[in-house]
Amino acid sequence: MLTILPQMKTMRKVLPAVFGSLFVLFAVFQYNDPDPELWVPIYGFAAVACLMAYAGLARWWFLAAMAVLYVAATLYQWPPVFEGFLFSEIGMRSMNIEMAREAGGLAICAAAMLILAVLSRQPQPIRR
């Protein structure tokens, strides 16, 4: 158990930094989206939550609640007919593909919030 504590401390710093950077990039990439006023805040809130987790200010229940909200948004955004994400092309062949991409981004947010909630729930190492 004692050998796991330094690794947990590292994961509590590295994962929020990686996820936060990813969400900042997601927000930046929305500049050419038809509705950036919706998607920049969605990814921005995830980035702020990661910053809070990095600083040790986020409580597990807050991150878990965000995960639930992102899961609900993912289910709401899921396309009626899944046609894939079509990563091989830049263009969008149908609205279902765009909806699938948006749902995928929301699912990534949900997974990150859930991981951070679990890490935040773990006991803190004793500081001396």
C-alpha positions as CSV (number, residue, x, y, z in Angstrom):
1,M,0.0,0.0,0.0
2,L,2.8,2.4,0.8
3,T,4.4,2.0,-2.6
4,I,1.1,3.0,-4.3
5,L,0.8,6.4,-2.6
6,P,3.5,8.2,-4.6
7,Q,2.0,6.8,-7.8
8,M,-1.4,8.1,-6.8
9,K,0.0,11.5,-6.0
10,T,1.6,11.6,-9.5
11,M,-1.6,10.5,-11.2
12,R,-3.5,13.2,-9.3
13,K,-1.3,15.8,-11.0
14,V,-0.5,14.3,-14.4
15,L,-4.0,13.2,-15.4
16,P,-5.8,16.5,-14.7
17,A,-3.0,18.3,-16.5
18,V,-3.3,16.0,-19.6
19,F,-7.1,16.1,-19.6
20,G,-7.1,19.9,-19.0
21,S,-4.7,20.5,-21.9
22,L,-6.8,18.2,-24.1
23,F,-10.0,20.1,-23.3
24,V,-8.3,23.5,-24.0
25,L,-7.3,22.2,-27.4
26,F,-10.9,20.9,-28.0
27,A,-12.2,24.4,-27.2
28,V,-9.6,26.0,-29.5
29,F,-10.5,23.7,-32.4
30,Q,-14.2,24.9,-32.2
31,Y,-13.3,28.3,-33.8
32,N,-14.5,27.0,-37.2
33,D,-17.5,25.1,-35.9
34,P,-21.0,26.4,-36.8
35,D,-21.9,26.8,-33.1
36,P,-18.7,27.7,-31.1
37,E,-20.7,29.6,-28.5
38,L,-22.1,26.2,-27.4
39,W,-19.0,24.0,-27.6
40,V,-16.3,26.3,-26.3
41,P,-18.0,26.6,-22.9
42,I,-18.7,22.8,-22.8
43,Y,-15.0,22.1,-23.2
44,G,-14.0,25.1,-21.2
45,F,-16.0,23.9,-18.1
46,A,-14.2,20.5,-18.4
47,A,-10.8,22.3,-18.6
48,V,-11.7,24.4,-15.5
49,A,-12.7,21.2,-13.6
50,C,-9.4,19.6,-14.5
51,L,-7.6,22.7,-13.2
52,M,-9.5,22.5,-10.0
53,A,-8.6,18.8,-9.7
54,Y,-5.0,19.6,-10.4
55,A,-5.0,22.2,-7.6
56,G,-6.8,19.8,-5.3
57,L,-9.9,22.0,-5.1
58,A,-12.4,19.7,-6.8
59,R,-14.4,17.4,-4.7
60,W,-15.2,13.9,-5.9
61,W,-19.0,14.5,-5.9
62,F,-18.6,17.6,-8.0
63,L,-16.5,15.7,-10.6
64,A,-19.0,12.8,-10.5
65,A,-21.9,15.2,-11.0
66,M,-20.1,16.7,-14.0
67,A,-19.6,13.2,-15.4
68,V,-23.3,12.5,-15.1
69,L,-24.1,15.7,-16.9
70,Y,-21.7,14.9,-19.7
71,V,-23.2,11.4,-20.0
72,A,-26.7,12.8,-20.2
73,A,-25.5,15.3,-22.9
74,T,-23.8,12.4,-24.8
75,L,-27.0,10.4,-24.9
76,Y,-29.0,13.5,-25.9
77,Q,-26.5,14.3,-28.7
78,W,-26.2,10.8,-30.0
79,P,-27.3,10.6,-33.7
80,P,-30.5,8.8,-34.6
81,V,-28.5,6.7,-37.1
82,F,-24.8,6.1,-36.3
83,E,-22.8,6.4,-39.4
84,G,-19.4,6.5,-37.7
85,F,-17.0,9.4,-37.1
86,L,-15.4,9.5,-40.6
87,F,-11.9,10.5,-39.5
88,S,-10.5,9.8,-42.9
89,E,-12.1,12.9,-44.4
90,I,-12.2,16.5,-43.3
91,G,-15.7,17.2,-44.7
92,M,-18.9,16.1,-43.2
93,R,-21.0,13.7,-45.3
94,S,-24.1,13.9,-43.1
95,M,-25.5,15.5,-39.9
96,N,-25.3,12.1,-38.2
97,I,-21.5,12.1,-38.5
98,E,-21.3,15.6,-37.0
99,M,-23.6,14.5,-34.1
100,A,-21.5,11.4,-33.5
101,R,-18.4,13.5,-33.3
102,E,-20.0,15.9,-30.9
103,A,-21.3,13.0,-28.8
104,G,-17.8,11.5,-28.8
105,G,-16.3,14.7,-27.5
106,L,-18.9,14.7,-24.7
107,A,-18.2,11.1,-23.9
108,I,-14.5,11.9,-23.6
109,C,-15.4,14.7,-21.1
110,A,-17.6,12.2,-19.2
111,A,-14.8,9.6,-19.0
112,A,-12.3,12.2,-17.8
113,M,-14.6,13.6,-15.1
114,L,-15.3,10.0,-13.9
115,I,-11.6,9.2,-13.7
116,L,-10.8,12.4,-11.9
117,A,-13.7,11.7,-9.5
118,V,-12.3,8.3,-8.7
119,L,-8.8,9.7,-8.1
120,S,-10.2,12.4,-5.9
121,R,-12.1,9.9,-3.8
122,Q,-8.9,8.0,-3.0
123,P,-7.4,8.8,0.4
124,Q,-4.8,11.5,0.4
125,P,-1.2,10.5,1.4
126,I,-0.2,11.7,4.8
127,R,2.1,14.7,4.6
128,R,4.9,15.1,7.2
